[in-house]
Amino acid sequence: MKRLIVFIKQVPDTAELRIDPKTNTMIRTGVPSIINPFDMYAIEEALRIKEKWGDTEVIVATMGPPQAEEALREALSLGCDKAILLTDRKFAASDTFATSYILSKAVEKIGDYNIILTGKQATDGDTAQVGPGIASWLNIPSITYVKKMIEVKSDYAKIERLMDYGYDIIEIKGKFLMTAIKDLNEPRIPSFRGKMAAKKAEIPNWDAAYIGAEDKNIGFLGSPTRVVKAFSPPPKQGGIKTEGDDIETAKKLIANLKESHLI
Ligand SMILES: Cc1cc2nc3c(=O)[nH]c(=O)nc-3n(C[C@H](O)[C@H](O)[C@H](O)COP(=O)(O)OP(=O)(O)OC[C@H]3O[C@@H](n4cnc5c(N)ncnc54)[C@H](O)[C@@H]3O)c2cc1C
């Protein structure tokens, strides 16, 4: 049987994150949670690949507190076959380095697989480091910003990746990790039957000991990042308007652009 592993993150359902000035951490109280929007495209793509291949299981996993189980149930309701919750007090305070280590240990515990899918970035942490981080712990290639799967077989894929200048076409053999962007597909909505089945599904909780994650690589101890200060950037100013069609106005415009380091 072929296997696809999708990593999802539960994130606050808000565009305006608030930071606790004392602890420098995110204020989550009172904010509803959703599956990170980019992860919905990763789930959808995995389900489409499964439908194409047949004889394939889609495993969805997340690292988070017990309530992250809710996100996994939503993924199951969409059609994922199995869900795993990676949860342990020891995982708290993990930065992206430690998080990707923990997720890579979960992959090793799951066993063989064909493709790992993640979102391009999480809408709260926003670093876009975890996908490539997992790949590097596992020593497999990663393809970021995937916008189209031109061809996908169990051991080969031809992929369009979004770039600043257009897109790359990449051919890849063997296992790999890909990160999904919103151009990739249109995520489905869960069926009533899917929702009912997801409610009853058993979701195993895996802790550090179970996946063989070493204490020195997880939590605060395994996290090289230190958040020195967290703050909201000041709101954007209105900018400078330069109107007119004479030489003087053009000169003024150029001077303003230079002063703002835009040319
Ligand atoms: C010093 C420090 C301490 C921190 N302490 C905590 C803490 O105690 N508790 C806490 O919740 N966060 C904590 N964080 C935040 C945590 O490290 C990040 O949220 C996490 O590593 C993911 O990074 P990101 O949000 O930038 O994800 P990105 O790299 O932007 O995410 C890319 C993709 O990776 C996958 N992904 C990301 N995170 C997860 C996950 N947890 N499970 C499954 N898939 C995932 C998703 O597919 C996602 O779309 C801490 C961060 C720092 C720097």
The ligand as an SDF file (V2000), in Angstrom:
LIG
                    3D

 53 58  0  0  0  0  0  0  0  0999 V2000
   11.2370   30.0890   21.2640 C   0  0  0  0  0  0  0  0  0  0  0  0
    9.9370   29.5800   20.7640 C   0  0  0  0  0  0  0  0  0  0  0  0
    9.0780   28.9160   21.6250 C   0  0  0  0  0  0  0  0  0  0  0  0
    7.8600   28.4300   21.1690 C   0  0  0  0  0  0  0  0  0  0  0  0
    7.0290   27.7800   22.0210 N   0  0  0  0  0  0  0  0  0  0  0  0
    5.8450   27.2780   21.5850 C   0  0  0  0  0  0  0  0  0  0  0  0
    4.9620   26.5790   22.4540 C   0  0  0  0  0  0  0  0  0  0  0  0
    5.2500   26.4140   23.6430 O   0  0  0  0  0  0  0  0  0  0  0  0
    3.7850   26.1020   21.9490 N   0  0  0  0  0  0  0  0  0  0  0  0
    3.4640   26.2850   20.6330 C   0  0  0  0  0  0  0  0  0  0  0  0
    2.3750   25.8540   20.2040 O   0  0  0  0  0  0  0  0  0  0  0  0
    4.2910   26.9490   19.8040 N   0  0  0  0  0  0  0  0  0  0  0  0
    5.4570   27.4440   20.2330 C   0  0  0  0  0  0  0  0  0  0  0  0
    6.2820   28.1160   19.4030 N   0  0  0  0  0  0  0  0  0  0  0  0
    5.8810   28.2530   18.0060 C   0  0  0  0  0  0  0  0  0  0  0  0
    6.2950   27.0260   17.2550 C   0  0  0  0  0  0  0  0  0  0  0  0
    7.6610   26.8380   17.2400 O   0  0  0  0  0  0  0  0  0  0  0  0
    5.8590   27.2140   15.8250 C   0  0  0  0  0  0  0  0  0  0  0  0
    4.5060   27.5290   15.8040 O   0  0  0  0  0  0  0  0  0  0  0  0
    6.0370   25.9280   15.0610 C   0  0  0  0  0  0  0  0  0  0  0  0
    7.3530   25.5300   15.0760 O   0  0  0  0  0  0  0  0  0  0  0  0
    5.5930   26.0970   13.6450 C   0  0  0  0  0  0  0  0  0  0  0  0
    6.2310   27.1920   13.0560 O   0  0  0  0  0  0  0  0  0  0  0  0
    5.3940   28.1330   12.1370 P   0  0  0  0  0  0  0  0  0  0  0  0
    4.1350   28.4320   12.8680 O   0  0  0  0  0  0  0  0  0  0  0  0
    6.2440   29.2340   11.6800 O   0  0  0  0  0  0  0  0  0  0  0  0
    5.0230   27.1360   10.9450 O   0  0  0  0  0  0  0  0  0  0  0  0
    5.4750   27.1740    9.4280 P   0  0  0  0  0  0  0  0  0  0  0  0
    6.8600   26.6980    9.2840 O   0  0  0  0  0  0  0  0  0  0  0  0
    5.1060   28.4800    8.8140 O   0  0  0  0  0  0  0  0  0  0  0  0
    4.4840   26.0350    8.9370 O   0  0  0  0  0  0  0  0  0  0  0  0
    4.6390   25.3630    7.6860 C   0  0  0  0  0  0  0  0  0  0  0  0
    3.8410   24.1030    7.6990 C   0  0  0  0  0  0  0  0  0  0  0  0
    4.4160   23.1670    8.6110 O   0  0  0  0  0  0  0  0  0  0  0  0
    3.3950   22.3730    9.2090 C   0  0  0  0  0  0  0  0  0  0  0  0
    3.4010   22.5890   10.6520 N   0  0  0  0  0  0  0  0  0  0  0  0
    3.8310   23.6780   11.3290 C   0  0  0  0  0  0  0  0  0  0  0  0
    3.6700   23.4940   12.6520 N   0  0  0  0  0  0  0  0  0  0  0  0
    3.1140   22.2710   12.8100 C   0  0  0  0  0  0  0  0  0  0  0  0
    2.6920   21.5080   13.9260 C   0  0  0  0  0  0  0  0  0  0  0  0
    2.7890   21.9640   15.1740 N   0  0  0  0  0  0  0  0  0  0  0  0
    2.1700   20.2650   13.7080 N   0  0  0  0  0  0  0  0  0  0  0  0
    2.0670   19.7770   12.4510 C   0  0  0  0  0  0  0  0  0  0  0  0
    2.4420   20.4570   11.3550 N   0  0  0  0  0  0  0  0  0  0  0  0
    2.9560   21.6750   11.5330 C   0  0  0  0  0  0  0  0  0  0  0  0
    2.0700   22.8310    8.5900 C   0  0  0  0  0  0  0  0  0  0  0  0
    1.7910   22.0380    7.4680 O   0  0  0  0  0  0  0  0  0  0  0  0
    2.3900   24.2450    8.1510 C   0  0  0  0  0  0  0  0  0  0  0  0
    1.5860   24.7000    7.0970 O   0  0  0  0  0  0  0  0  0  0  0  0
    7.4940   28.6270   19.8220 C   0  0  0  0  0  0  0  0  0  0  0  0
    8.3600   29.3140   18.9720 C   0  0  0  0  0  0  0  0  0  0  0  0
    9.5600   29.7880   19.4320 C   0  0  0  0  0  0  0  0  0  0  0  0
   10.4340   30.5200   18.4660 C   0  0  0  0  0  0  0  0  0  0  0  0
  1  2  1  0
  2  3  1  0
  2 52  2  0
  3  4  2  0
  4  5  1  0
  4 50  1  0
  5  6  2  0
  6  7  1  0
  6 13  1  0
  7  8  2  0
  7  9  1  0
  9 10  1  0
 10 11  2  0
 10 12  1  0
 12 13  2  0
 13 14  1  0
 14 15  1  0
 14 50  1  0
 15 16  1  0
 16 17  1  0
 16 18  1  0
 18 19  1  0
 18 20  1  0
 20 21  1  0
 20 22  1  0
 22 23  1  0
 23 24  1  0
 24 25  2  0
 24 26  1  0
 24 27  1  0
 27 28  1  0
 28 29  2  0
 28 30  1  0
 28 31  1  0
 31 32  1  0
 32 33  1  0
 33 34  1  0
 33 48  1  0
 34 35  1  0
 35 36  1  0
 35 46  1  0
 36 37  1  0
 36 45  1  0
 37 38  2  0
 38 39  1  0
 39 40  1  0
 39 45  2  0
 40 41  1  0
 40 42  2  0
 42 43  1  0
 43 44  2  0
 44 45  1  0
 46 47  1  0
 46 48  1  0
 48 49  1  0
 50 51  2  0
 51 52  1  0
 52 53  1  0
M  END
$$$$
